[in-house]
């Protein structure tokens, strides 16, 4: 259940520059500092001025900070995402500690179920469903990758079997195959 960050748009707006800094440069302490600044009760012009002084990011309009889809909403969403990620890591740790023999699949299910229950308790069933949908998409992608690898492997296996069958007609080639396989097994065993 990875939470791959969404790519940020290619524009070099001041808002995008802040988001890139948040994602790629800021430490957790810096993120907490800016979150505190944004929700401190300061006036929006004062927040914009502080932001310019600390980061060089020049937001010229209040609606870049506040309003539907503005930077403050984005920062709040990022903080909630980070907090949920930490809760999931705590869940994993606790589940592994409670049952050291737990399989990856059982662990994935337990963590997912815990996330879903938290979303339901917060009255956000859409988040729980979205998480389950994301998990299903990731599992489907992994299955397709595994299936493609297996198909490739079976094609290679078929080619190998054909070579071995054909080599039976030519004893000297069959002997070379046996020597090559013995060397390969020996090399794999020494790793």
Secondary structure by P-SEA (a helix, b strand, c coil): cccccccccccccaaaaaaaaaaccccaaaaaaaaaaaaccccaaaaaaaaaacccccccccccccccccaaaaaaaaaaaaaaaaaaaaaaaaaaaacccccaaaaaaaaaaaaaaaaaaaccaaaaaaaaaaaaaaaaaaaaaaaaaaaaaaaaaaaaaaaaaaacccaaaaaaaaaaaaaaaaaaaac
